[in-house]
Amino acid sequence: MNEERQRVYLVVDRSFGQRLTALAKVGHVWAVASAVNSPVIQAFWQDDRADKEAELMGPGITAFQEMYVGEPKERLCARLSEELDIHHGEGSGHAPWDEIEVFGVTLTDELRTRFGDLGGQTFVPTPEGFICRRENALLDDDVR
């Protein structure tokens, strides 16, 4: 197990709001733009804590748009997983992700397959979504 995991957060919950700020202080967050989330994202970007010189893929927020209003969360999550992996995966030039914590959608067979295609091997359901882990970040109590 890695001492220091590279965790990335994917938020497809359109009502996540102020909780984005807390996540963005500890890791990089990909969050869906919405009436509730967008003002929080904008405030974070303008805040002095959102240092413009900080590492691009370190703590912070990347906002993304729905393809159309009301895009199903599962589809949104599946679509964004590949983009997230491009920026935080093996070929990104940064330490690759060990974990992706998803908020706002439950783990489905389609999402398990999609994240598995990105190298995820262990999936742990959470009250608000799930955590996907790569082999090198497995814990003894994980669910396969």
WOHUUR-V826382 format. One line per field, one symbol per residue. ss: DSSP state (H for helix, E for strand, - for the rest). phi: phi as a letter, one per 30 degrees, with the letter a starting at -180 (. if undefined). A space follows every 50 residues. Layout:
ss = ???
phi = ???
This chain:
ss = ------EEEEE-------HHHHHHHH-EEEEE----HHHHHHHHHH---- ---------EEEEE--------HHHHHHHHHHHHHHHH----------EE EEE-----HHHHHHHHH--EEEEEEE--EEEEEEHHH-------
phi = .ddbdccccbccddcdhddedddddcadccbddaeddedddddddddedd edcdeecdelbccbcddaeieeeddedddddddedddbcecdiceddcbb cccjaddcdddedddddcjdbbbcdbeclaccbdedbdcdcdcc
